[in-house]
Amino acid sequence: MRLTAVLFDLDGTLLDHQAASIAAVNSWLASYGISQTEIEAVVPYWFELEQRHYSAWRAGEISFHEQRRRRTRDFFHAVGITVQARDLDAVFTDYLTGYEAAWTAFDDAAPALHRIAATGLRIGVLTNGDHAQQTAKLAAIGLIDHCGPVLASSVLPAAKPDPRAFTEACSRLGADPARALMVGDNYEIDVLGARAAGLPAVHLDRSAECPEPDSDRISTLRDLLGDISPADQAVTASGA
């Protein structure tokens, strides 16, 4: 069976979300007089809170803006600053300004998109998040015209790893799930989620920390589909 489409995750796959977040947290907390040593100590907690509250939003338990408020509230509590509930949105906006200014594409993203497009395969971006923000990210990093439709969870029936996110994305691309390859950096959400929905999937493991078999794992998008020709793009990733 031959591939007809490739779906890319966005954050951590095409865009360096972690680097942008770290840069934003540094400028954000520095504006409150927090020392660099203290900032470095609490940055991991910011990502822990992101995972915790974003997961609650993804599950439909809270709104998108509420997960931002809870992340801000808990994070500032950890650094000893009390933020009134009425001020949480404004405080988060300061972080968001720094985050947006630091958006950067991975250097292997554009070449991979161009190479896949040249094969004639359809391309889409399947991402959890707010559609407007995720689209803005792709525009800011210069990929919006090369990535196909942006399929964000806010405009889909569910968020990854729910199978409905993957099957709806395939439907909008006009692709059979069994012939649409999912590429993402999050093993649980992107890879296992896709496979549960009947898509083949490849794990983009930039850190080389996941025990995924080598045949189903790449460390850079430069290795995606290798040098094979369009006619030879058979589905080989697990879940086919």
C-alpha positions in Angstrom: 0.0 0.0 0.0 1.4 3.4 -1.0 1.3 6.6 1.0 -0.9 9.4 -0.2 -0.5 12.0 2.6 1.7 13.0 5.4 0.4 14.7 8.6 2.9 16.7 10.7 2.6 17.7 14.3 3.5 21.4 14.9 5.0 22.1 18.3 8.3 20.2 18.8 8.1 18.9 15.2 8.1 21.9 12.9 8.4 24.7 15.5 10.8 24.7 18.5 8.2 25.2 21.2 10.6 24.4 24.0 13.2 27.0 23.1 10.5 29.7 22.6 8.9 28.8 26.0 12.2 29.0 27.8 13.1 32.4 26.2 9.7 33.7 27.2 9.9 32.5 30.8 13.3 34.0 31.2 12.2 37.5 30.1 8.8 37.1 31.9 10.2 36.3 35.3 13.2 38.7 35.0 10.6 41.6 34.6 9.4 40.6 38.2 13.0 40.8 39.6 13.5 37.0 39.7 17.2 36.1 39.5 18.5 34.0 36.7 19.5 31.2 39.1 15.9 31.1 40.4 14.5 31.2 36.9 16.6 28.2 35.8 15.4 26.3 38.8 11.7 26.8 38.0 11.7 26.5 34.2 11.1 22.7 34.4 8.1 23.3 36.6 6.6 25.6 33.9 6.7 22.7 31.5 5.2 20.4 34.1 2.3 22.8 34.6 1.9 23.1 30.8 1.5 19.4 30.5 -0.9 19.1 33.5 -3.3 21.9 32.6 -3.1 21.5 28.8 -4.0 17.9 29.3 -7.1 19.0 31.2 -8.1 21.3 28.3 -7.4 18.6 25.8 -9.8 16.3 27.7 -12.5 19.0 27.6 -12.4 19.6 31.4 -11.5 23.3 31.2 -11.4 26.1 28.6 -8.3 27.1 26.6 -8.1 30.4 28.5 -8.6 28.6 31.9 -5.7 26.3 31.3 -3.5 29.5 30.8 -4.8 31.0 34.0 -4.1 27.9 36.0 -0.6 27.6 34.6 0.1 31.2 35.5 -1.4 31.0 39.0 0.5 27.9 39.9 3.7 29.0 38.4 3.8 32.4 40.2 2.8 30.7 43.4 6.0 28.5 43.0 8.2 31.6 42.7 6.5 33.3 45.7 4.4 35.9 43.8 0.6 36.1 44.4 -1.4 37.1 41.3 -5.0 38.0 41.8 -7.5 36.0 39.7 -8.6 39.2 37.8 -5.0 39.8 36.7 -4.1 36.3 35.5 -5.0 37.0 31.8 -2.9 40.2 31.7 0.0 38.5 33.4 -0.1 35.6 30.9 -0.2 38.1 28.1 3.3 39.2 29.1 4.5 35.6 28.7 2.7 35.3 25.4 4.4 38.3 24.0 7.8 36.8 24.7 6.7 33.4 23.5 5.5 34.8 20.1 8.7 36.8 19.6 10.7 33.6 20.0 8.8 31.4 17.6 11.4 29.7 15.3 11.2 26.8 12.9 13.5 23.8 13.3 16.1 24.1 10.5 15.0 20.7 9.1 11.3 21.7 8.8 11.2 23.7 5.6 13.4 21.3 3.6 11.3 18.3 4.7 8.0 20.0 3.7 9.5 21.0 0.3 10.8 17.5 -0.3 7.6 15.8 0.7 5.6 18.2 -1.5 7.8 17.5 -4.4 6.8 13.8 -4.3 3.2 14.7 -4.9 2.0 13.6 -1.4 -0.6 15.7 0.3 0.5 17.5 3.4 -1.4 18.7 6.5 -0.5 19.9 10.0 -2.4 18.1 12.7 -1.9 19.9 16.0 -3.5 20.3 19.4 -4.3 23.9 20.3 -6.2 27.0 19.2 -6.5 27.2 15.4 -5.8 30.9 15.2 -2.6 30.6 17.3 -1.3 27.5 15.5 -1.9 29.1 12.2 -0.2 32.3 13.3 2.8 30.2 14.4 3.2 28.7 10.9 2.8 32.1 9.3 5.4 33.7 11.6 8.0 31.0 10.9 7.5 31.1 7.1 5.8 27.7 6.7 2.2 28.5 6.2 2.4 28.3 2.4 4.2 24.9 2.4 2.3 22.8 5.0 -1.2 22.4 3.6 -4.3 22.8 5.8 -3.8 23.5 9.5 -6.0 21.0 11.4 -6.0 22.2 15.0 -7.9 20.5 17.7 -10.1 23.5 18.4 -11.8 23.0 15.1 -11.8 19.2 15.2 -14.2 16.8 17.0 -11.4 15.9 19.5 -7.8 16.5 20.3 -4.9 14.0 19.8 -4.5 11.2 20.9 -8.3 10.7 20.4 -8.7 8.7 17.2 -11.3 11.1 16.0 -8.7 13.8 15.6 -6.7 11.7 13.2 -9.6 10.3 11.2 -11.2 13.7 10.8 -7.8 15.1 9.7 -7.6 12.4 7.1 -11.1 13.0 5.9 -10.4 16.7 5.4 -7.2 15.8 3.4 -9.2 13.3 1.4 -6.8 10.5 2.5 -7.4 6.9 3.7 -6.0 6.8 7.2 -4.0 3.6 6.3 -2.2 5.6 3.7 -1.6 8.8 5.7 1.6 8.9 7.7 1.7 10.8 11.0 5.0 12.4 12.0 5.3 13.9 15.5 7.6 14.3 18.5 5.2 13.1 21.2 5.3 9.3 21.3 2.1 8.9 23.3 0.0 11.6 21.6 1.3 11.6 18.0 2.5 8.1 17.4 0.4 5.8 19.6 -2.6 8.0 19.0 -2.2 7.8 15.2 -1.7 4.0 15.2 -4.8 3.5 17.3 -6.7 5.4 14.6 -5.2 3.2 11.9 -2.5 5.5 10.6 1.1 4.5 10.2 3.3 6.8 12.3 6.9 7.8 12.7 8.3 9.2 15.9 10.5 12.3 15.6 12.8 11.7 18.5 15.2 14.7 18.5 16.5 13.8 22.0 17.0 10.0 21.3 15.4 9.2 24.6 12.5 7.0 23.4 12.9 3.2 23.2 10.9 3.1 19.9 12.5 0.6 17.4 15.0 2.3 15.0 12.8 1.4 12.0 10.0 3.6 13.3 12.1 6.5 14.7 14.0 9.3 13.2 16.1 12.0 14.9 15.7 14.6 12.2 13.1 15.4 9.6 15.9 15.1 7.0 15.5 11.4 7.4 11.8 11.4 6.8 11.0 8.9 4.0 14.7 8.8 3.1 15.6 9.2 -0.5 13.0 6.9 -2.0 11.1 8.0 -5.0 7.3 8.8 -5.0 6.5 5.4 -6.7 8.3 3.5 -3.9 6.7 5.2 -0.9 5.2 2.1 0.6 3.8 2.2 4.1 6.3 0.6 6.4 5.9 2.3 9.8 4.2 0.2 12.5 0.5 0.4 12.4 0.2 0.0 8.6 
